[in-house]
Amino acid sequence: MSKKFKDTTVGQLLFGAASVINPTLGNVLQGVTSPKEAIEAITKSDAPAEDKIKLQQLIYEQQTKEIEAITSRWQADSVFLSLEKK
């Protein structure tokens, strides 16, 4: 069972940052279930463009970090498995 978006690292960071950057954006994000939906909700909101850009950049940066962490784990697992076969 996967986590709800609001319970993921990206979701928690996003909701926290949105409230700090612009409380209106925090309200806009209520009910979103994915980063894609979050970006769409941010884009459609009436918040200042600068605030929208900050929050969208934050989403992309966090997603990139998570992907890099997963890739590192896969690489480490691959090395471990290859050593285990020897």
Sequence and secondary structure as in RCSB ss.txt:
>XXXX:A:sequence
MSKKFKDTTVGQLLFGAASVINPTLGNVLQGVTSPKEAIEAITKSDAPAEDKIKLQQLIYEQQTKEIEAITSRWQ
ADSVFLSLEKK
>XXXX:A:secstr
    GGGSHHHHHHHHHHHHH HHHHHHTTT  SHHHHHHHHHHS S HHHHHHHHHHHHHHHHHHHHHHHHHHH
HHHHHHHHHH 
